[in-house]
Amino acid sequence: MGIAQDEIYSHFDLSCLVGISEVINLSQNLFEGRIPVELSNLDGLVLLDGNNTTKPAPLSLCSIAGFDLGSDQEYCPPERNVLKQLYDSTKGQEWNMLMIG
């Protein structure tokens, strides 16, 4: 699905994109501001290069292999990815449960 060069506004309803398993090409549009975290729910490639979006990108988006800006250190800082790996490998999701229980 190619949407490049189309004018898409910041209030675009992303729910219509769920389930796309090929390529969502949103590059070279007029996007500004934060990248919506909902884009990490897509199964295919997510192409956002060439927009004026805020850095960094959502961590969940940096974690998917199909994100075209995943290797850009300004969008996906490596130290943040390492901290996520540490959190996941030490069962960080359970930390709050231990403090409550």
ZADOKE-567672 format. One record per residue: x, z, y of N, C-alpha, C, O in turn. Coordinates in nm, 2 decimals, padded with zeros to 4 digits, always signed. Atoms other than C-alpha are relative to their C-alpha. Example, Ala and Ser with C-alpha at 12.3 -4.5 7.8 and 13.67 -1.06 7.14 Angstrom:
<rs>
+--------+--------+--------+--------+--------+--------+--------+--------+--------+--------+--------+--------+
!    n_u !    n_w !    n_v !   ca_u !   ca_w !   ca_v !    c_u !    c_w !    c_v !    o_u !    o_w !    o_v !
+--------+--------+--------+--------+--------+--------+--------+--------+--------+--------+--------+--------+
! +00.09 ! +00.00 ! -00.12 ! +01.23 ! +00.78 ! -00.45 ! +00.09 ! +00.00 ! +00.12 ! +00.19 ! +00.07 ! +00.12 !
! -00.09 ! +00.00 ! -00.11 ! +01.37 ! +00.71 ! -00.11 ! -00.08 ! +00.08 ! +00.11 ! -00.03 ! +00.09 ! +00.22 !
+--------+--------+--------+--------+--------+--------+--------+--------+--------+--------+--------+--------+
</rs>
This chain:
<rs>
+--------+--------+--------+--------+--------+--------+--------+--------+--------+--------+--------+--------+
!    n_u !    n_w !    n_v !   ca_u !   ca_w !   ca_v !    c_u !    c_w !    c_v !    o_u !    o_w !    o_v !
+--------+--------+--------+--------+--------+--------+--------+--------+--------+--------+--------+--------+
! +00.09 ! +00.00 ! -00.12 ! +00.00 ! +00.00 ! +00.00 ! +00.09 ! +00.00 ! +00.12 ! +00.16 ! +00.10 ! +00.15 !
! -00.08 ! +00.01 ! -00.12 ! +00.17 ! -00.11 ! +00.32 ! -00.08 ! +00.02 ! +00.12 ! -00.18 ! -00.06 ! +00.14 !
! +00.08 ! -00.02 ! -00.12 ! +00.05 ! +00.02 ! +00.65 ! +00.10 ! -00.01 ! +00.12 ! +00.06 ! +00.02 ! +00.23 !
! -00.10 ! +00.02 ! -00.11 ! +00.37 ! -00.05 ! +00.85 ! -00.05 ! -00.09 ! +00.11 ! -00.12 ! -00.19 ! +00.08 !
! +00.04 ! +00.08 ! -00.12 ! +00.32 ! -00.19 ! +01.20 ! -00.15 ! +00.02 ! +00.04 ! -00.19 ! -00.04 ! +00.14 !
! +00.13 ! -00.03 ! -00.04 ! -00.04 ! -00.07 ! +01.21 ! +00.00 ! +00.12 ! +00.09 ! +00.09 ! +00.21 ! +00.08 !
! +00.01 ! -00.11 ! -00.09 ! -00.15 ! +00.17 ! +01.48 ! -00.08 ! +00.11 ! -00.07 ! -00.20 ! +00.09 ! -00.09 !
! +00.07 ! -00.11 ! +00.07 ! -00.24 ! +00.50 ! +01.30 ! +00.02 ! +00.12 ! +00.09 ! +00.13 ! +00.15 ! +00.13 !
! +00.00 ! -00.11 ! -00.09 ! -00.33 ! +00.80 ! +01.51 ! +00.04 ! +00.13 ! -00.08 ! +00.03 ! +00.14 ! -00.20 !
! -00.04 ! -00.13 ! +00.06 ! -00.21 ! +01.16 ! +01.45 ! -00.11 ! +00.07 ! -00.07 ! -00.09 ! +00.16 ! -00.15 !
! +00.11 ! -00.07 ! +00.06 ! -00.56 ! +01.26 ! +01.34 ! -00.05 ! -00.07 ! -00.13 ! -00.16 ! -00.06 ! -00.17 !
! +00.03 ! +00.08 ! +00.12 ! -00.55 ! +01.03 ! +01.03 ! -00.04 ! +00.10 ! -00.11 ! +00.04 ! +00.19 ! -00.14 !
! +00.04 ! -00.08 ! +00.11 ! -00.74 ! +01.18 ! +00.74 ! +00.08 ! -00.03 ! -00.12 ! +00.06 ! -00.14 ! -00.18 !
! -00.09 ! +00.02 ! +00.11 ! -00.48 ! +01.22 ! +00.47 ! -00.06 ! +00.01 ! -00.14 ! +00.00 ! -00.03 ! -00.24 !
! +00.07 ! -00.02 ! +00.13 ! -00.73 ! +01.30 ! +00.19 ! -00.02 ! -00.14 ! -00.06 ! -00.04 ! -00.14 ! -00.19 !
! +00.02 ! +00.13 ! +00.06 ! -00.78 ! +00.93 ! +00.14 ! +00.12 ! -00.06 ! -00.07 ! +00.11 ! -00.15 ! -00.15 !
! -00.13 ! +00.05 ! +00.06 ! -00.42 ! +00.89 ! +00.03 ! +00.03 ! +00.07 ! -00.14 ! +00.12 ! +00.03 ! -00.21 !
! -00.02 ! -00.07 ! +00.12 ! -00.44 ! +01.14 ! -00.26 ! -00.02 ! -00.09 ! -00.12 ! -00.12 ! -00.17 ! -00.13 !
! +00.01 ! +00.08 ! +00.12 ! -00.38 ! +00.97 ! -00.59 ! +00.08 ! -00.13 ! +00.00 ! +00.09 ! -00.20 ! -00.10 !
! -00.08 ! +00.12 ! -00.01 ! -00.17 ! +00.68 ! -00.46 ! +00.13 ! +00.02 ! -00.08 ! +00.20 ! +00.12 ! -00.06 !
! -00.12 ! -00.02 ! +00.09 ! +00.10 ! +00.63 ! -00.72 ! +00.10 ! -00.11 ! +00.01 ! +00.19 ! -00.13 ! -00.07 !
! -00.10 ! +00.10 ! -00.02 ! +00.29 ! +00.34 ! -00.58 ! +00.08 ! +00.03 ! +00.12 ! +00.16 ! +00.12 ! +00.12 !
! -00.08 ! -00.02 ! -00.12 ! +00.43 ! +00.31 ! -00.23 ! -00.10 ! +00.01 ! +00.12 ! -00.19 ! -00.07 ! +00.14 !
! +00.08 ! -00.01 ! -00.12 ! +00.28 ! +00.44 ! +00.09 ! +00.11 ! -00.02 ! +00.11 ! +00.19 ! +00.07 ! +00.14 !
! -00.09 ! +00.04 ! -00.10 ! +00.47 ! +00.27 ! +00.37 ! -00.05 ! +00.03 ! +00.14 ! -00.13 ! -00.05 ! +00.19 !
! +00.04 ! -00.04 ! -00.14 ! +00.42 ! +00.45 ! +00.70 ! +00.11 ! -00.01 ! +00.10 ! +00.11 ! +00.05 ! +00.20 !
! -00.12 ! +00.02 ! -00.09 ! +00.75 ! +00.34 ! +00.85 ! -00.03 ! -00.09 ! +00.11 ! -00.12 ! -00.17 ! +00.11 !
! +00.01 ! +00.08 ! -00.12 ! +00.79 ! +00.20 ! +01.19 ! -00.14 ! +00.00 ! +00.07 ! -00.18 ! -00.10 ! +00.12 !
! +00.12 ! -00.02 ! -00.07 ! +00.46 ! +00.34 ! +01.32 ! +00.02 ! +00.08 ! +00.12 ! +00.14 ! +00.10 ! +00.16 !
! -00.01 ! -00.08 ! -00.13 ! +00.39 ! +00.54 ! +01.63 ! -00.02 ! +00.15 ! -00.03 ! -00.07 ! +00.22 ! +00.06 !
! +00.02 ! -00.15 ! +00.03 ! +00.39 ! +00.88 ! +01.45 ! +00.09 ! +00.08 ! +00.08 ! +00.21 ! +00.05 ! +00.11 !
! -00.08 ! -00.10 ! -00.07 ! +00.50 ! +01.17 ! +01.65 ! -00.04 ! +00.14 ! -00.05 ! -00.15 ! +00.16 ! -00.10 !
! +00.03 ! -00.13 ! +00.04 ! +00.52 ! +01.54 ! +01.58 ! +00.04 ! +00.03 ! -00.14 ! +00.12 ! -00.04 ! -00.20 !
! -00.04 ! -00.04 ! +00.13 ! +00.54 ! +01.72 ! +01.25 ! -00.06 ! -00.09 ! -00.11 ! -00.16 ! -00.15 ! -00.10 !
! +00.04 ! +00.08 ! +00.12 ! +00.52 ! +01.54 ! +00.92 ! -00.10 ! +00.08 ! -00.08 ! -00.07 ! +00.20 ! -00.11 !
! +00.09 ! -00.08 ! +00.08 ! +00.21 ! +01.65 ! +00.73 ! +00.05 ! +00.04 ! -00.14 ! +00.09 ! -00.05 ! -00.21 !
! -00.04 ! -00.05 ! +00.13 ! +00.28 ! +01.86 ! +00.43 ! -00.08 ! -00.07 ! -00.11 ! -00.03 ! -00.08 ! -00.23 !
! +00.08 ! +00.07 ! +00.09 ! +00.00 ! +01.68 ! +00.25 ! +00.06 ! -00.12 ! -00.06 ! +00.02 ! -00.16 ! -00.17 !
! -00.06 ! +00.12 ! +00.06 ! +00.22 ! +01.38 ! +00.20 ! +00.08 ! +00.03 ! -00.12 ! +00.11 ! -00.06 ! -00.20 !
! -00.07 ! -00.04 ! +00.13 ! +00.41 ! +01.57 ! -00.07 ! -00.09 ! +00.00 ! -00.12 ! -00.04 ! +00.01 ! -00.23 !
! +00.09 ! +00.01 ! +00.11 ! +00.10 ! +01.55 ! -00.28 ! -00.01 ! -00.14 ! -00.06 ! -00.08 ! -00.16 ! -00.16 !
! +00.01 ! +00.13 ! +00.05 ! +00.14 ! +01.18 ! -00.33 ! +00.10 ! -00.02 ! -00.12 ! +00.20 ! +00.05 ! -00.13 !
! -00.08 ! +00.02 ! +00.12 ! +00.28 ! +01.05 ! -00.66 ! +00.11 ! -00.11 ! +00.01 ! +00.20 ! -00.12 ! -00.07 !
! -00.09 ! +00.12 ! -00.02 ! +00.47 ! +00.74 ! -00.53 ! +00.10 ! +00.02 ! +00.10 ! +00.14 ! +00.14 ! +00.14 !
! -00.09 ! -00.01 ! -00.11 ! +00.72 ! +00.66 ! -00.27 ! -00.06 ! +00.03 ! +00.13 ! -00.17 ! -00.03 ! +00.16 !
! +00.05 ! -00.03 ! -00.13 ! +00.67 ! +00.80 ! +00.08 ! +00.10 ! -00.05 ! +00.10 ! +00.21 ! +00.00 ! +00.11 !
! -00.10 ! +00.06 ! -00.09 ! +00.84 ! +00.58 ! +00.35 ! -00.05 ! +00.04 ! +00.14 ! -00.16 ! +00.00 ! +00.18 !
! +00.04 ! -00.04 ! -00.14 ! +00.84 ! +00.73 ! +00.70 ! +00.11 ! -00.03 ! +00.10 ! +00.10 ! +00.00 ! +00.22 !
! -00.11 ! +00.03 ! -00.09 ! +01.16 ! +00.60 ! +00.85 ! -00.04 ! -00.08 ! +00.12 ! -00.13 ! -00.16 ! +00.11 !
! +00.03 ! +00.08 ! -00.12 ! +01.15 ! +00.47 ! +01.21 ! -00.11 ! +00.06 ! +00.08 ! -00.16 ! +00.00 ! +00.18 !
! +00.10 ! -00.07 ! -00.08 ! +00.89 ! +00.72 ! +01.34 ! +00.07 ! +00.11 ! +00.09 ! +00.19 ! +00.14 ! +00.07 !
! -00.05 ! -00.11 ! -00.09 ! +00.94 ! +00.99 ! +01.61 ! -00.05 ! +00.13 ! -00.04 ! -00.12 ! +00.20 ! +00.03 !
! +00.05 ! -00.12 ! +00.05 ! +00.87 ! +01.28 ! +01.39 ! +00.09 ! +00.12 ! +00.02 ! +00.21 ! +00.10 ! +00.03 !
! -00.07 ! -00.12 ! -00.02 ! +00.98 ! +01.64 ! +01.43 ! +00.08 ! +00.03 ! -00.13 ! +00.04 ! +00.01 ! -00.24 !
! -00.09 ! -00.04 ! +00.11 ! +01.27 ! +01.76 ! +01.21 ! +00.00 ! +00.15 ! +00.00 ! -00.01 ! +00.22 ! +00.10 !
! -00.01 ! +00.05 ! +00.13 ! +01.30 ! +01.92 ! +00.96 ! -00.14 ! -00.04 ! -00.06 ! -00.24 ! -00.01 ! -00.01 !
! +00.12 ! +00.04 ! +00.07 ! +01.05 ! +01.76 ! +00.72 ! -00.05 ! +00.12 ! -00.09 ! +00.03 ! +00.21 ! -00.11 !
! +00.05 ! -00.10 ! +00.09 ! +00.83 ! +01.99 ! +00.50 ! +00.09 ! +00.01 ! -00.12 ! +00.12 ! -00.09 ! -00.18 !
! -00.09 ! -00.02 ! +00.12 ! +01.04 ! +02.14 ! +00.22 ! -00.06 ! -00.06 ! -00.12 ! +00.01 ! -00.12 ! -00.20 !
! +00.07 ! +00.05 ! +00.12 ! +00.78 ! +02.03 ! -00.04 ! +00.02 ! -00.16 ! +00.00 ! +00.03 ! -00.22 ! -00.11 !
! -00.02 ! +00.14 ! +00.00 ! +00.83 ! +01.67 ! +00.08 ! +00.14 ! -00.04 ! -00.03 ! +00.17 ! -00.14 ! -00.10 !
! -00.15 ! +00.02 ! +00.03 ! +01.21 ! +01.69 ! +00.07 ! +00.03 ! +00.02 ! -00.15 ! +00.13 ! -00.03 ! -00.20 !
! -00.02 ! -00.02 ! +00.14 ! +01.17 ! +01.80 ! -00.29 ! -00.05 ! -00.11 ! -00.09 ! -00.02 ! -00.11 ! -00.21 !
! +00.05 ! +00.11 ! +00.09 ! +01.01 ! +01.48 ! -00.42 ! +00.10 ! -00.12 ! +00.01 ! +00.16 ! -00.15 ! +00.12 !
! -00.10 ! +00.11 ! +00.01 ! +01.24 ! +01.19 ! -00.53 ! -00.04 ! -00.12 ! +00.09 ! +00.05 ! -00.19 ! +00.13 !
! +00.04 ! +00.12 ! -00.07 ! +01.03 ! +00.93 ! -00.35 ! +00.00 ! +00.00 ! +00.15 ! -00.05 ! -00.09 ! +00.21 !
! +00.00 ! -00.01 ! -00.15 ! +01.08 ! +01.05 ! +00.01 ! +00.12 ! -00.07 ! +00.05 ! +00.23 ! -00.03 ! +00.03 !
! -00.11 ! +00.09 ! -00.05 ! +01.29 ! +00.79 ! +00.20 ! +00.09 ! +00.08 ! +00.09 ! +00.21 ! +00.04 ! +00.10 !
! -00.09 ! -00.07 ! -00.09 ! +01.43 ! +01.05 ! +00.44 ! +00.06 ! +00.12 ! -00.07 ! +00.12 ! +00.21 ! -00.01 !
! -00.05 ! -00.12 ! +00.08 ! +01.52 ! +01.30 ! +00.16 ! +00.15 ! +00.02 ! +00.01 ! +00.20 ! +00.13 ! +00.00 !
! -00.14 ! -00.01 ! -00.01 ! +01.89 ! +01.22 ! +00.20 ! +00.05 ! +00.02 ! +00.14 ! +00.17 ! +00.04 ! +00.17 !
! -00.03 ! -00.02 ! -00.14 ! +01.88 ! +01.26 ! +00.58 ! +00.01 ! +00.15 ! +00.02 ! -00.08 ! +00.22 ! +00.01 !
! -00.03 ! -00.15 ! -00.01 ! +02.04 ! +01.60 ! +00.65 ! -00.07 ! +00.06 ! +00.11 ! -00.09 ! +00.18 ! +00.12 !
! +00.08 ! -00.06 ! -00.11 ! +01.84 ! +01.64 ! +00.97 ! -00.14 ! +00.02 ! -00.04 ! -00.20 ! +00.12 ! +00.00 !
! +00.14 ! -00.02 ! +00.05 ! +01.51 ! +01.60 ! +00.79 ! +00.00 ! +00.10 ! -00.12 ! -00.09 ! +00.18 ! -00.13 !
! +00.00 ! -00.08 ! +00.12 ! +01.61 ! +01.77 ! +00.47 ! +00.14 ! +00.07 ! -00.01 ! +00.23 ! +00.02 ! -00.09 !
! -00.13 ! -00.06 ! +00.01 ! +01.90 ! +02.01 ! +00.53 ! +00.04 ! +00.05 ! -00.13 ! -00.04 ! +00.12 ! -00.20 !
! -00.04 ! -00.04 ! +00.14 ! +02.10 ! +02.07 ! +00.21 ! +00.00 ! +00.15 ! -00.02 ! -00.04 ! +00.19 ! -00.13 !
! +00.01 ! -00.15 ! +00.02 ! +02.12 ! +02.45 ! +00.27 ! -00.14 ! +00.05 ! -00.03 ! -00.15 ! +00.14 ! -00.10 !
! +00.13 ! -00.04 ! +00.03 ! +01.75 ! +02.47 ! +00.27 ! -00.04 ! -00.03 ! -00.14 ! -00.11 ! +00.04 ! -00.21 !
! +00.03 ! +00.04 ! +00.14 ! +01.73 ! +02.28 ! -00.06 ! +00.07 ! +00.10 ! -00.10 ! +00.01 ! +00.13 ! -00.20 !
! -00.07 ! -00.10 ! +00.09 ! +01.99 ! +02.52 ! -00.21 ! -00.08 ! +00.13 ! +00.00 ! -00.09 ! +00.19 ! -00.11 !
! +00.08 ! -00.12 ! +00.00 ! +01.78 ! +02.82 ! -00.10 ! -00.13 ! -00.01 ! -00.08 ! -00.16 ! +00.08 ! -00.15 !
! +00.12 ! +00.02 ! +00.08 ! +01.47 ! +02.67 ! -00.26 ! +00.04 ! +00.01 ! -00.15 ! -00.03 ! +00.07 ! -00.23 !
! -00.05 ! +00.00 ! +00.14 ! +01.67 ! +02.62 ! -00.59 ! +00.02 ! +00.14 ! -00.04 ! -00.01 ! +00.18 ! -00.15 !
! -00.02 ! -00.14 ! +00.03 ! +01.78 ! +02.98 ! -00.57 ! -00.13 ! +00.08 ! -00.02 ! -00.15 ! +00.16 ! -00.11 !
! +00.13 ! -00.06 ! +00.00 ! +01.43 ! +03.10 ! -00.50 ! -00.07 ! -00.03 ! -00.13 ! -00.12 ! +00.06 ! -00.20 !
! +00.07 ! +00.04 ! +00.12 ! +01.29 ! +02.90 ! -00.79 ! +00.07 ! +00.06 ! -00.13 ! +00.00 ! +00.10 ! -00.22 !
! -00.07 ! -00.04 ! +00.12 ! +01.56 ! +02.99 ! -01.04 ! +00.00 ! +00.16 ! -00.02 ! +00.02 ! +00.20 ! -00.13 !
! +00.01 ! -00.15 ! +00.02 ! +01.52 ! +03.37 ! -00.97 ! -00.14 ! +00.05 ! +00.00 ! -00.17 ! +00.16 ! +00.03 !
! +00.14 ! -00.03 ! +00.01 ! +01.15 ! +03.35 ! -01.00 ! -00.05 ! +00.07 ! +00.13 ! -00.12 ! +00.17 ! +00.13 !
! +00.04 ! -00.05 ! -00.13 ! +01.09 ! +03.41 ! -00.63 ! -00.15 ! +00.02 ! +00.02 ! -00.19 ! +00.10 ! +00.10 !
! +00.14 ! -00.01 ! -00.01 ! +00.72 ! +03.36 ! -00.67 ! -00.05 ! +00.14 ! -00.04 ! -00.15 ! +00.19 ! +00.00 !
! +00.04 ! -00.13 ! +00.05 ! +00.71 ! +03.70 ! -00.85 ! +00.05 ! +00.11 ! +00.09 ! +00.01 ! +00.23 ! +00.07 !
! -00.06 ! -00.11 ! -00.09 ! +00.90 ! +03.89 ! -00.57 ! -00.11 ! +00.08 ! +00.06 ! -00.11 ! +00.20 ! +00.06 !
! +00.11 ! -00.07 ! -00.07 ! +00.58 ! +03.97 ! -00.38 ! -00.08 ! +00.08 ! -00.09 ! -00.13 ! +00.19 ! -00.06 !
! +00.08 ! -00.08 ! +00.10 ! +00.40 ! +04.08 ! -00.70 ! +00.07 ! +00.13 ! -00.03 ! +00.01 ! +00.23 ! -00.06 !
! -00.07 ! -00.12 ! +00.03 ! +00.68 ! +04.33 ! -00.77 ! -00.01 ! +00.10 ! +00.11 ! -00.02 ! +00.22 ! +00.08 !
! +00.01 ! -00.10 ! -00.11 ! +00.66 ! +04.48 ! -00.43 ! -00.14 ! +00.06 ! +00.01 ! -00.16 ! +00.17 ! +00.05 !
! +00.14 ! -00.05 ! +00.00 ! +00.28 ! +04.51 ! -00.45 ! -00.03 ! +00.10 ! -00.11 ! -00.09 ! +00.20 ! -00.09 !
! +00.03 ! -00.08 ! +00.12 ! +00.27 ! +04.65 ! -00.80 ! +00.08 ! +00.11 ! -00.02 ! +00.07 ! +00.19 ! -00.11 !
+--------+--------+--------+--------+--------+--------+--------+--------+--------+--------+--------+--------+
</rs>
